[in-house]
Amino acid sequence: MSHADTPVQPARERILDTAFRLFYAHGPRGVGVDTVIAESGVAKATLYKHFPRKDELVLAYLDKVDQGWFGQLRAAARDAGDDPRAQMVGMFDALASAARREGFHGCAFINTAAESESGSDVHARTVEHKRVVRAWVTDLAGRAGAADPDLLARQLTMLIDGGLASGVLDADPAASVAAKAAARSLVDAACPPD
């Protein structure tokens, strides 16, 4: 396939893909708009047409991360079968896959929250992502018969976040194995078998 046959990616997608790569590697604060413009190959006016403020580009980046990561969690849970107990443990397979990926830098939401102003739209979006994931896990815990679904969901999502952080610190695959084993213990203790 010659270069002429390669389909040209729409400018908005090119900008967002470039921002995704750069923001995930360096954090949104560590990447200037000029760098995104240069690396995406778009004109400054084009970037500002699609994203009038840098925060809007950061929010679009977080939406893209959310679709990917939350999709991976749900897929790992589904792959564990129909039993919500197994799904709460199975979702930890997404953690193992993420930590093995080249260029893994942990949780984009925690990383972005750490460098964003509390009360800003960007910070609020990071908090919303964590709330939505926890609500999904709370639903699984409720369907699994947990006496306190919210508590179990908090424990499991803290384990996921800890596993993501551990993957950055030491890149040891044993961290996700340990997190999954801890999740199994929590689920077994909180959800009586049928």
C-alpha positions, 0 to 999 in steps of 0.5 A: 500500500503506497503512502497515497493509498493510506487514508488520512485520519480526520484532524480531530482524531489526529489531534486526540490520538497525539494528545492521548499518547503525549498526555499519558506519557507525560501528563497533561500539564507536562505537554504544551499545546504547541507540542500537540500541534507539532506532533499531530501535524495540524495547524494551530487554528485547526486545533483551536477549532476543535478544542478552544481550550486545552482543558477541552482537549484534556477532557476529550483525552480522559473520555478516550481513556475512560472508554478504553479502560472501563471497556477492558474492565467490563470485558475481563469481568465478562470473560470470567463468566456469568457469576457476578462473584467471578466477574468481580475477581475476573476484572483484575485480569484487565489490571494484569494486561494493562501493567504488561503493556509497553509504555504503561504509566499507571492510571491516567485518571489518578495521574491527571487528578494529581496535577489538576486543580481541585474543583476544575472540570478536569479534576471533576471528570477524574472523580466522575470516572472513579465514581462510575467504575465503583457504581458498576462494581457496587452493582456486581457486589449487590447481585453477588449477595454482598451484605454491604455492596458499597463497602466491597466495591470500595475495597475492590476499586482501591485494590485496582488503583493500588495495582495500577500504582504498583505496576508503575513503581516496580513493574512487577507482574506479581502485583496484579496476581496479588491484587487478584488473590486479595480480591478473591479473598474479599469477594469470598468473605463478603459474598456467600456462595449460592 
